[in-house]
């Protein structure tokens, strides 16, 4: 089979595409014939040795795939060869085949195609966990989404609206904000041309947002937190800007506000019952039409370095995917 390989730590341009032996499903494992692999920001970190988990070299990046079950290992009961499934792993997805643990395999609804499926669970699962479990977002509250035109940002907009929130989307260009409005954002802020704090003050009557969804970090986290409402919750989702901000602790005290970490991957491993309920809720949201991942571009396997470069440089709107069999 063909696979994208990281053979040395570095930028996307160091990746190579090679023929490698097909993997074999062991006990409790599932071999998936990959038809689409979602491209996510952690994929850009793992190849640079900047992610919290690191494989041994060489490896394929890519943690989210959709395809068809090719074989199952001993003891696997939740799927069979021929099933259409989503599979998740920390790495290995930019390849024509991938082995994953059976508990990380999810059937794809009939209404969902492979490309959409490959870009769904990580972004929408992260956002559902963040808003439901960590922020406990309530209907009628106001939520600010930073980096709102990215994959998790769009997911947060759609899930926030489904939960009854008023959503303010912030992004760096008008075309990105147009996508946010298409996906349900009530108000938008262009933080490349507008003062974030002043605009938030105007949009919330001085109250500030109850919840801040922050997958960006960098220079926008502190001004956003300084604008937060009394007893607000600032969700730390990621650091797409590259820099991890340092916030003065007195800011939390002055607003009785909370910084709340969101680590969806660890959550999946800690509470299987709640995870199953979340998966049920995610697919109900999709089937009902309340959410739909905006797939804005697909890439061939040979174009994987460009896909990662586009994500790194924040040129991507919505979600993109790699098609290993084209």
The 8 nearest C-alpha neighbors of each residue, nearest first, counted from 0:
[[1, 18, 19, 21, 95, 20, 2, 96],
 [2, 0, 18, 17, 95, 94, 19, 16],
 [3, 1, 94, 16, 17, 93, 4, 95],
 [2, 4, 16, 59, 93, 15, 94, 17],
 [5, 3, 59, 15, 58, 14, 6, 16],
 [4, 6, 14, 58, 57, 7, 59, 46],
 [7, 5, 57, 56, 4, 58, 8, 14],
 [6, 8, 5, 9, 56, 13, 57, 46],
 [9, 7, 47, 46, 48, 5, 6, 10],
 [8, 10, 47, 46, 13, 7, 11, 48],
 [9, 11, 12, 13, 47, 46, 8, 14],
 [12, 10, 304, 13, 14, 307, 308, 9],
 [11, 13, 14, 10, 304, 305, 9, 15],
 [14, 12, 11, 10, 9, 15, 7, 5],
 [15, 13, 5, 12, 11, 4, 304, 3],
 [14, 16, 4, 3, 17, 13, 5, 6],
 [17, 15, 3, 2, 4, 301, 1, 14],
 [18, 16, 1, 2, 19, 15, 3, 4],
 [17, 19, 1, 0, 2, 20, 16, 3],
 [18, 20, 0, 1, 17, 21, 2, 22],
 [21, 19, 0, 22, 18, 1, 23, 2],
 [20, 22, 0, 19, 23, 96, 97, 95],
 [21, 23, 20, 98, 24, 97, 96, 30],
 [24, 22, 25, 21, 30, 98, 70, 72],
 [25, 23, 72, 28, 30, 29, 71, 98],
 [24, 26, 72, 28, 27, 23, 73, 29],
 [27, 25, 73, 72, 28, 74, 24, 75],
 [26, 28, 75, 72, 74, 101, 73, 100],
 [29, 27, 100, 101, 24, 72, 25, 26],
 [28, 30, 71, 24, 99, 98, 101, 70],
 [29, 31, 98, 70, 24, 69, 97, 68],
 [32, 30, 68, 97, 69, 96, 67, 33],
 [31, 33, 96, 67, 66, 69, 68, 95],
 [32, 34, 66, 95, 96, 31, 35, 65],
 [33, 35, 66, 65, 322, 323, 324, 113],
 [36, 34, 322, 65, 114, 321, 64, 33],
 [37, 35, 64, 321, 117, 320, 63, 92],
 [36, 38, 320, 118, 117, 63, 64, 39],
 [37, 39, 320, 319, 36, 61, 42, 321],
 [40, 38, 42, 41, 37, 43, 310, 61],
 [39, 41, 42, 43, 310, 44, 38, 239],
 [42, 40, 44, 43, 39, 45, 50, 61],
 [43, 41, 40, 45, 44, 39, 60, 61],
 [44, 42, 41, 40, 45, 46, 307, 311],
 [45, 43, 49, 41, 50, 47, 42, 46],
 [44, 46, 50, 48, 47, 42, 49, 43],
 [45, 47, 44, 48, 8, 43, 9, 5],
 [46, 48, 9, 8, 44, 45, 49, 10],
 [49, 47, 45, 46, 50, 8, 44, 53],
 [48, 50, 44, 47, 45, 51, 46, 53],
 [51, 49, 45, 44, 52, 48, 53, 41],
 [50, 52, 53, 49, 45, 48, 44, 41],
 [53, 51, 50, 54, 45, 89, 49, 48],
 [52, 54, 50, 45, 48, 51, 55, 49],
 [55, 53, 56, 52, 58, 90, 57, 45],
 [54, 56, 57, 53, 58, 6, 5, 7],
 [57, 55, 58, 6, 54, 5, 7, 8],
 [56, 58, 6, 5, 55, 4, 59, 7],
 [59, 57, 5, 4, 56, 91, 60, 55],
 [58, 60, 91, 4, 3, 93, 5, 90],
 [61, 59, 90, 91, 42, 93, 92, 58],
 [62, 60, 92, 90, 93, 91, 42, 63],
 [61, 63, 88, 89, 90, 92, 87, 91],
 [62, 64, 87, 37, 36, 117, 61, 86],
 [65, 63, 36, 117, 86, 35, 85, 92],
 [66, 64, 85, 117, 35, 113, 84, 33],
 [65, 67, 33, 34, 32, 84, 83, 31],
 [66, 68, 83, 32, 82, 31, 81, 84],
 [69, 67, 31, 80, 81, 82, 70, 30],
 [68, 70, 80, 31, 30, 32, 67, 81],
 [71, 69, 30, 80, 68, 29, 24, 72],
 [72, 70, 29, 24, 30, 28, 75, 79],
 [71, 73, 26, 25, 24, 28, 27, 75],
 [72, 74, 26, 75, 27, 25, 71, 28],
 [73, 75, 27, 26, 76, 72, 71, 28],
 [76, 74, 27, 73, 72, 77, 71, 101],
 [75, 77, 78, 74, 79, 101, 71, 27],
 [78, 76, 75, 101, 79, 102, 104, 105],
 [77, 79, 76, 82, 75, 80, 68, 71],
 [80, 78, 82, 81, 68, 71, 70, 77],
 [81, 79, 68, 69, 70, 82, 71, 78],
 [80, 82, 68, 67, 79, 69, 83, 70],
 [83, 81, 68, 67, 80, 79, 84, 78],
 [82, 84, 67, 107, 66, 106, 81, 68],
 [85, 83, 106, 107, 105, 66, 65, 67],
 [84, 86, 65, 105, 104, 64, 107, 106],
 [85, 87, 104, 64, 103, 63, 65, 84],
 [88, 86, 63, 62, 103, 64, 85, 104],
 [87, 89, 62, 90, 99, 63, 86, 91],
 [88, 90, 62, 87, 61, 91, 52, 60],
 [91, 89, 62, 60, 61, 88, 92, 59],
 [90, 92, 59, 60, 61, 93, 97, 58],
 [93, 91, 61, 94, 62, 90, 64, 36],
 [94, 92, 61, 3, 59, 60, 91, 2],
 [95, 93, 2, 92, 96, 1, 323, 3],
 [94, 96, 33, 323, 1, 0, 32, 2],
 [97, 95, 32, 33, 94, 31, 21, 30],
 [96, 98, 31, 30, 92, 91, 99, 22],
 [97, 99, 30, 29, 24, 31, 28, 22],
 [100, 98, 29, 28, 101, 88, 97, 86],
 [99, 101, 28, 103, 102, 27, 29, 98],
 [100, 102, 28, 103, 104, 29, 27, 99],
 [101, 103, 100, 104, 105, 77, 27, 99],
 [104, 102, 101, 100, 87, 86, 105, 99],
 [103, 105, 86, 101, 102, 85, 84, 106],
 [104, 106, 85, 84, 107, 86, 103, 102],
 [107, 105, 84, 83, 85, 108, 104, 82],
 [106, 108, 84, 83, 85, 109, 105, 111],
 [109, 107, 110, 111, 106, 282, 286, 83],
 [108, 110, 111, 107, 112, 83, 106, 286],
 [109, 111, 108, 112, 286, 107, 285, 116],
 [112, 110, 108, 109, 116, 115, 107, 113],
 [111, 113, 115, 114, 116, 110, 109, 107],
 [114, 112, 116, 65, 115, 35, 117, 66],
 [115, 113, 117, 35, 116, 112, 320, 118],
 [114, 116, 118, 117, 113, 112, 119, 292],
 [117, 115, 113, 119, 114, 118, 65, 112],
 [118, 116, 64, 65, 37, 114, 36, 115],
 [119, 117, 37, 115, 116, 318, 120, 114],
 [120, 118, 116, 117, 123, 122, 121, 115],
 [119, 121, 124, 123, 122, 118, 116, 117],
 [122, 120, 124, 123, 125, 119, 118, 63],
 [123, 121, 151, 125, 124, 120, 119, 150],
 [122, 124, 126, 154, 120, 125, 121, 119],
 [123, 125, 120, 121, 127, 126, 122, 128],
 [126, 124, 128, 122, 123, 263, 127, 121],
 [125, 127, 129, 123, 155, 128, 124, 130],
 [126, 128, 124, 130, 129, 125, 131, 123],
 [129, 127, 132, 125, 131, 126, 130, 124],
 [130, 128, 126, 133, 127, 131, 132, 261],
 [129, 131, 134, 127, 136, 128, 135, 133],
 [130, 132, 135, 128, 127, 129, 136, 133],
 [133, 131, 128, 135, 129, 130, 134, 127],
 [132, 134, 129, 135, 130, 131, 128, 259],
 [135, 133, 130, 136, 132, 232, 129, 131],
 [136, 134, 131, 132, 133, 130, 137, 129],
 [135, 137, 134, 130, 131, 138, 140, 210],
 [138, 136, 140, 139, 135, 164, 162, 163],
 [137, 139, 163, 164, 140, 162, 136, 165],
 [138, 140, 164, 163, 137, 165, 141, 162],
 [141, 139, 164, 138, 137, 209, 165, 142],
 [142, 140, 165, 208, 209, 164, 166, 210],
 [141, 143, 210, 166, 208, 211, 209, 167],
 [142, 144, 167, 211, 168, 208, 166, 212],
 [145, 143, 212, 168, 147, 169, 211, 167],
 [146, 144, 169, 147, 213, 212, 170, 168],
 [147, 145, 170, 148, 152, 215, 149, 169],
 [146, 148, 152, 145, 144, 168, 169, 149],
 [147, 149, 175, 316, 152, 153, 146, 317],
 [150, 148, 317, 152, 316, 147, 151, 146],
 [149, 151, 317, 318, 152, 153, 122, 154],
 [150, 152, 122, 154, 153, 149, 155, 126],
 [153, 151, 147, 149, 155, 154, 150, 148],
 [152, 154, 156, 155, 150, 151, 148, 147],
 [153, 155, 151, 123, 157, 152, 156, 158],
 [156, 154, 152, 126, 158, 153, 157, 159],
 [157, 155, 153, 159, 154, 158, 160, 184],
 [156, 158, 160, 154, 159, 155, 290, 161],
 [159, 157, 161, 155, 160, 156, 154, 162],
 [160, 158, 162, 156, 161, 164, 157, 155],
 [159, 161, 163, 157, 164, 162, 158, 156],
 [160, 162, 158, 159, 163, 157, 289, 164],
 [163, 161, 159, 160, 164, 138, 158, 137],
 [164, 162, 138, 160, 161, 139, 159, 165],
 [165, 163, 138, 139, 140, 160, 159, 141],
 [164, 166, 141, 140, 142, 185, 139, 160],
 [167, 165, 142, 184, 185, 141, 164, 143],
 [166, 168, 186, 143, 187, 185, 184, 142],
 [169, 167, 187, 144, 147, 143, 184, 188],
 [170, 168, 188, 145, 147, 187, 189, 144],
 [171, 169, 146, 189, 147, 172, 190, 176],
 [170, 172, 191, 189, 190, 175, 169, 173],
 [173, 171, 175, 174, 170, 189, 176, 191],
 [172, 174, 176, 175, 177, 189, 171, 170],
 [175, 173, 177, 176, 172, 178, 171, 179],
 [176, 174, 178, 172, 173, 177, 148, 170],
 [175, 177, 179, 173, 178, 174, 170, 180],
 [176, 178, 174, 180, 179, 175, 173, 181],
 [177, 179, 181, 175, 176, 180, 182, 174],
 [180, 178, 176, 182, 177, 181, 184, 148],
 [179, 181, 184, 183, 177, 182, 178, 176],
 [182, 180, 178, 179, 183, 177, 184, 176],
 [183, 181, 179, 180, 184, 157, 178, 156],
 [182, 184, 180, 181, 185, 157, 179, 156],
 [185, 183, 180, 166, 179, 186, 167, 168],
 [184, 186, 166, 167, 183, 165, 180, 187],
 [187, 185, 167, 184, 168, 166, 188, 180],
 [186, 188, 168, 167, 169, 176, 189, 184],
 [189, 187, 169, 190, 168, 170, 193, 198],
 [190, 188, 171, 170, 191, 193, 192, 169],
 [189, 191, 193, 192, 171, 195, 188, 170],
 [190, 192, 171, 189, 193, 172, 170, 194],
 [191, 193, 190, 189, 194, 171, 172, 188],
 [194, 192, 190, 189, 195, 191, 188, 198],
 [193, 195, 197, 196, 198, 190, 192, 191],
 [194, 196, 198, 197, 190, 193, 199, 188],
 [197, 195, 199, 198, 194, 226, 200, 222],
 [196, 198, 200, 194, 199, 195, 201, 193],
 [197, 199, 201, 195, 200, 196, 194, 202],
 [200, 198, 202, 196, 201, 197, 203, 195],
 [199, 201, 205, 197, 198, 203, 202, 204],
 [200, 202, 198, 199, 204, 203, 197, 205],
 [201, 203, 199, 200, 204, 198, 205, 186],
 [204, 202, 205, 206, 200, 207, 201, 199],
 [205, 203, 201, 206, 200, 202, 207, 199],
 [204, 206, 200, 203, 207, 201, 199, 202],
 [207, 205, 203, 228, 204, 200, 208, 227],
 [206, 208, 228, 227, 226, 203, 205, 200],
 [209, 207, 141, 227, 228, 142, 210, 143],
 [208, 210, 231, 228, 141, 142, 140, 232],
 [211, 209, 142, 232, 208, 231, 233, 143],
 [210, 212, 233, 143, 142, 234, 144, 213],
 [213, 211, 144, 234, 143, 145, 233, 210],
 [212, 214, 145, 215, 235, 236, 234, 211],
 [215, 213, 237, 236, 238, 239, 216, 235],
 [214, 216, 239, 238, 240, 213, 237, 146],
 [217, 215, 238, 220, 243, 240, 244, 219],
 [216, 218, 242, 240, 244, 219, 243, 220],
 [217, 219, 220, 216, 221, 244, 222, 242],
 [220, 218, 217, 221, 222, 223, 216, 215],
 [219, 221, 223, 216, 222, 218, 224, 217],
 [220, 222, 224, 223, 219, 225, 246, 218],
 [223, 221, 225, 224, 219, 220, 196, 226],
 [222, 224, 220, 226, 221, 225, 219, 227],
 [223, 225, 221, 227, 226, 222, 220, 233],
 [226, 224, 222, 223, 227, 221, 250, 196],
 [225, 227, 224, 223, 207, 196, 222, 228],
 [228, 226, 207, 224, 208, 225, 231, 209],
 [229, 227, 207, 231, 209, 208, 206, 230],
 [228, 230, 254, 231, 255, 256, 227, 209],
 [231, 229, 256, 255, 254, 228, 232, 257],
 [230, 232, 209, 256, 228, 229, 210, 227],
 [233, 231, 257, 210, 256, 258, 134, 234],
 [232, 234, 211, 258, 210, 259, 257, 212],
 [233, 235, 259, 212, 213, 211, 236, 260],
 [234, 236, 260, 213, 261, 259, 237, 233],
 [237, 235, 214, 261, 213, 234, 260, 212],
 [238, 236, 214, 215, 235, 239, 216, 213],
 [237, 239, 215, 216, 240, 241, 214, 243],
 [238, 240, 215, 241, 237, 214, 216, 40],
 [241, 239, 215, 217, 238, 242, 216, 218],
 [242, 240, 239, 238, 217, 243, 216, 215],
 [241, 243, 217, 240, 244, 216, 238, 239],
 [242, 244, 216, 217, 238, 241, 245, 240],
 [245, 243, 217, 216, 242, 246, 220, 218],
 [244, 246, 243, 247, 221, 220, 248, 217],
 [245, 247, 248, 221, 244, 250, 220, 224],
 [248, 246, 249, 250, 245, 251, 221, 252],
 [249, 247, 250, 251, 246, 252, 253, 245],
 [248, 250, 252, 251, 247, 253, 246, 254],
 [251, 249, 248, 253, 252, 247, 254, 225],
 [252, 250, 256, 249, 255, 254, 253, 248],
 [251, 253, 249, 255, 250, 254, 256, 248],
 [252, 254, 250, 251, 255, 249, 256, 229],
 [253, 255, 229, 256, 252, 251, 230, 250],
 [256, 254, 230, 252, 251, 253, 229, 257],
 [255, 257, 230, 251, 231, 254, 232, 229],
 [258, 256, 232, 259, 233, 251, 231, 255],
 [257, 259, 233, 232, 234, 260, 235, 256],
 [258, 260, 234, 233, 235, 257, 261, 232],
 [259, 261, 235, 234, 262, 236, 258, 133],
 [260, 262, 236, 235, 129, 263, 234, 259],
 [263, 261, 264, 265, 266, 260, 236, 125],
 [262, 264, 266, 125, 265, 261, 267, 128],
 [265, 263, 267, 266, 262, 268, 125, 121],
 [264, 266, 268, 267, 263, 262, 269, 270],
 [265, 267, 263, 269, 264, 268, 262, 270],
 [268, 266, 264, 265, 269, 274, 270, 263],
 [267, 269, 265, 266, 270, 271, 264, 274],
 [268, 270, 266, 267, 265, 271, 274, 264],
 [269, 271, 273, 272, 268, 274, 267, 266],
 [270, 272, 274, 273, 275, 269, 267, 268],
 [273, 271, 275, 274, 270, 276, 277, 269],
 [274, 272, 276, 275, 271, 270, 277, 267],
 [273, 275, 271, 277, 272, 276, 267, 270],
 [276, 274, 278, 272, 277, 273, 271, 279],
 [277, 275, 273, 279, 274, 278, 280, 272],
 [276, 278, 280, 274, 279, 275, 281, 273],
 [277, 279, 281, 275, 280, 276, 274, 282],
 [278, 280, 276, 277, 282, 281, 283, 275],
 [279, 281, 277, 283, 278, 282, 276, 284],
 [282, 280, 278, 284, 283, 279, 277, 285],
 [281, 283, 285, 284, 279, 280, 286, 278],
 [284, 282, 280, 286, 285, 281, 287, 279],
 [283, 285, 281, 287, 282, 289, 286, 290],
 [284, 286, 282, 290, 288, 283, 287, 289],
 [287, 285, 283, 288, 284, 282, 110, 289],
 [286, 288, 284, 285, 289, 283, 290, 282],
 [287, 289, 285, 286, 290, 284, 291, 283],
 [290, 288, 284, 287, 285, 161, 291, 157],
 [291, 289, 285, 288, 157, 284, 292, 158],
 [290, 292, 285, 293, 288, 289, 115, 157],
 [291, 293, 294, 119, 115, 290, 118, 318],
 [294, 292, 317, 318, 295, 291, 150, 153],
 [295, 293, 318, 319, 296, 292, 317, 115],
 [294, 296, 319, 293, 318, 317, 316, 297],
 [297, 295, 319, 294, 320, 298, 318, 315],
 [296, 298, 320, 319, 321, 322, 299, 295],
 [299, 297, 321, 302, 322, 320, 300, 303],
 [298, 300, 302, 322, 301, 321, 325, 323],
 [301, 299, 323, 302, 303, 321, 322, 298],
 [300, 302, 299, 303, 16, 304, 3, 298],
 [301, 303, 299, 300, 305, 304, 298, 306],
 [302, 304, 306, 300, 305, 301, 307, 298],
 [305, 303, 11, 307, 306, 302, 12, 308],
 [304, 306, 308, 302, 303, 307, 309, 11],
 [307, 305, 303, 309, 304, 308, 310, 302],
 [308, 306, 310, 304, 309, 305, 43, 311],
 [307, 309, 305, 311, 310, 306, 312, 304],
 [310, 308, 306, 314, 312, 307, 311, 315],
 [311, 309, 313, 307, 308, 312, 315, 314],
 [312, 310, 308, 313, 309, 307, 43, 40],
 [311, 313, 309, 310, 314, 308, 315, 307],
 [314, 312, 310, 315, 311, 309, 316, 149],
 [313, 315, 309, 312, 310, 316, 311, 308],
 [316, 314, 313, 310, 309, 317, 149, 318],
 [315, 317, 149, 148, 318, 175, 295, 314],
 [316, 318, 150, 149, 293, 148, 294, 295],
 [319, 317, 294, 150, 293, 295, 316, 118],
 [318, 320, 296, 294, 297, 38, 295, 37],
 [321, 319, 37, 297, 38, 36, 298, 35],
 [320, 322, 298, 36, 35, 297, 299, 300],
 [321, 323, 35, 299, 324, 325, 34, 298],
 [324, 322, 300, 95, 325, 94, 321, 299],
 [325, 323, 322, 34, 95, 300, 299, 33],
 [324, 323, 322, 299, 300, 298, 34, 321]]
